[in-house]
Amino acid sequence: MGLETILVIAMFAAFMLMLLLGFPVAWSLAGIGLVFAMVASILIEHFEADLWFTWNGTIGVLDARLYGVVANELMVALPLFIFMGIMLDRSGIAEKLMHSLVRVLGPLRGGYAITVVIVGLLLAASTGIVGASVVLLGMLSLGPMMQAKYNKSLAVGTACSVGTLGILVPPSIMLVLMADRLGTPDASVGKLFMGALIPGMMLGAMYILYILIASFIKKDLAPAPENREPLTLRALLDVFLAVVPPMALIIAVLGSIFFGIATTTEASAVGAFGALLMALISKRLDLTVLKESLYQTSRTTAFIFGIFIGATVFAAVLRGLGGDDVIRDAITGLPFGTTGVLITVLFITFLLGFFLDWVEITLIVLPLVAPVVFSLGVEPVWFAVMFAICLQTSFLTPPVGFSLFYIKGVCPPGITTRDIYLGVLPFIALQLLGLILVFWFEPLATWLPNEVYGNR
């Protein structure tokens, strides 16, 4: 084992140790990068170590690299999409949609849980903010489902898991970051949005199918309502009126990207303006709401960019130490073919999701493994979508499953942490089943981008 390999492994080990000790991710990444840069310089200068690392060639060009991060036009879409999601959360659209759908689906066994899935899908396609979706769905649905004597695990598992669809279903801030990190026209934001659309909708359909089958097999999971209200034309009209605003926003944002009317950044501005307009029409917009939305947007954006800058320092030093070669040799040296290598990368990504957030995995791991995988002839959009599904599971897998913490904060009394863990297990299994389906049927991720973009 060469000195470069030892230093690369030590960098990752030090990063994991800092996380376990509770240090902030951004400072840990940047700090470890600078420390190992100094260690490499000392080894070269005083011990004549055989390393390709140079201080000027790595740290000396960091200012240009960091400027490139903050000056990237694509990154302007991040705060705008975040603002769109937060403003939609404040507009009251989800509450109106939830109440309208319950009147239609209420008579169906498991109807309230299915309503949560449908509302969650619309939120995912119009907000993309997992924390806001999980909290909102939990606040709107858990109390009524408990009153309807739903099984605790099914109720909390549905609300928690459906909220994570926002990170996969476009417009997704994760897909924007992934497109930037991949840095290839074959995996542009528009193509990733298109590629993730069918798998995201498929996962929502699988959730609904699971709820229907489980409720039919085990009657006490979701008891049929005792007082069934008759379905009326007024109830159907209310659902239509509740669905139209978010659907119009989704079509405006995604349609403008898919049909080449606007760039991703321009479409995000359309979405932000549309969300602001919807909040105004629903009479939920005032100076306090606007101030709080801007504050949350700035805070979330600063958090992401802080990790972005830290990851840039970490990655620059890692590459300076030959990390790319170490990882390439480790992956290509596996005694498998291309399929085996791909399964191994996805499996490691799934395991990393137990300990790392999607932001760290996207910014650190993805740029290291993607070039190696692409060199084996793997289709970029297909790989990126499977990688994204793996990252979606990271919201539900303990101990760092953020959706578990989000839902715990809004759970009614009587729902325990055990109920939450048991509730999300079937949905983690469904996500992995969805990953397997996309793995075996590549057109699920590639057909739509190819139809829309062709060879562009």
Order of alpha helices (4+ residues) and beta strands (2+ residues): alpha-alpha-alpha-alpha-alpha-alpha-alpha-alpha-alpha-alpha-alpha-alpha-alpha-alpha-alpha-alpha-alpha-alpha-alpha-alpha-alpha
